[in-house]
Amino acid sequence: MRILNFPKYDFRFKSSENKVSIFDDIRKKFVVLQPEEWVRQHVVSYLIQDKKYPQSLINVEKQLKVNDIVKRYDIVVFKPDGTIEILVECKAPNIHVNQDTFDQIARYNMKLKASYLMVTNGLEHYYCKMDFDQEKYTFLKDIPDFSR
């Protein structure tokens, strides 16, 4: 897999039936290693190891209904009170992050109401802080570290 724009992390891999899988610490299982999954696992490691978010507050690949259509978000980080702190949209490294990507995460966030958004293809990362009163977002250099 391609080297991404994240610190180096240790991952567990296994091969079976000519497929490589990576262990997902959040889902507690091996998942097939696809380019987007490679990015997703780096983001999870970044959130836990660098930003100090507790693993217990992170959710990966869950269904969500947007305008009666079932979608799946990549990563959600909850606050201890159960509201959503961060919504992350991961793309494969060969996918360029563009306005469509931001439109997608904005649609998801209309339902989820996350305080922060992160969009990444593993090479480029974009971070935003939501302002629901003004109905806009402000770009940031990074998302905040975990704080109780």
N, C-alpha and C positions, 0 to 999 in steps of 0.2 A: 504494500500500500504506500501511497504517496506521503511524504513528510508534510505535516501541516504546520500552520503558524500558531503553535501552542508549545508550552514547555514539554519536555519528554516525560512520558508516563509509562509505567509498567502495566501491561495487559496480559491476560491469560487467553491463550488460543488453543484450539483443538481442530484436528482435521478428521473428517469422516465423509465417505461417499464423494470423494473428490471436491469437497467444499471445506473452506476454512471458516471457523466460527470464533467469535470473541465473547468472553464472559461479560455479561451485563450485571454489575453489582446491584443495580436498582431492581431489575426484574428477577435477579437470582437465577439466571439461566444463560446458556450459550445461545447466541443468535448468529445467523449467517452474516459473515463480514462482507457487506456491500459498501461502496464508497460513502453513502450517506450515513451508514451505521458507524463507520470509522470516524466521521466528524462528530456524530452524536456521542460516542464514547469519550472522545477528547473533551467535549464540552462538559460532560458529567464529571470527569476527572478534574477539570479546571474549576468547576463550581465547588467541589468537595475539597480538593487539595490546596488550591490557591485562594479561593474566595471564602473558604471555611464554612460553607453551608452544610448542615447536617444531612447525611444521606437519607434520614427518615423524612425530610421535608421535600425530597425530590421525587417526581413522578415522570415516567417515560412512556411515550407512545400510548396515550389513552384516547378513547373516542370522545367526540364532542359534536353536538348537533348545532349547525349554523344554517338558519333559514330552512329547516326541515331536511337538511342534507347532512349525513353522517360524515364527519371528517376525523382526522387524527392529528393531535398536536405532537410535537417532538418531545419537548421537555417543559415541565412546569415546576417552579420552585415555590413552595408555600411558605407563608409566614407562620409562626407558631400559633396564631389565632385562627388559622385555616383559610384566610384570604390569600390571594395569589400575589407573590412578590415579583416573580420573573416568568415571562413566557419566552421560550427559545424556539426559533425556526431554523432547522439545519437543512442544508442543501449539500449535494455531492460537490467535491472540489471542481469538477468540470462545469458546474452550473454557475453562471454569472449571477450575482445578486443584483436585482434590478427593481424597478417600481412594482412589478407584479409580485415579487417576493414580499415587499412591504405591504402591498394591498392584501395579500393572503394573511399575514400576521395581524393586520389591523382588523380584518373580518373576524378572526378568531378572538381577538381581544375585546371586541364589542360585547362578546358573551362572557369572557373570563375576567375582564377588568384587572389585568396585571398592572402593577406599578411601573415595571420596567420591561422593555423588550430587547431581545438580542437576536440578530439575524447573522448567520455565518455560513460560509461554504468551507470553513476550515482554513482558508487562506486570507479572506477578508472578514472582519468582524465589525458589526454596527450595533451600537447600544443607544437606547432611547429611554427617556423618562417621560411618562405619560402625564398630561395635564388634562384631566377629564372636564374640568370647568371651562377651560378655553377650547376644548376639543382639538388639541394639538399635541405634538411630542417634541422634545428637545433632544438633540443628539448629544451624547456624552463620550468621554474617552474610554470609559469602562463602566461596568456595573459595580454597585457598591459591595463591599465585603459584608458577610453576615453579621448582624448585630441583633441581640435579643430584644 
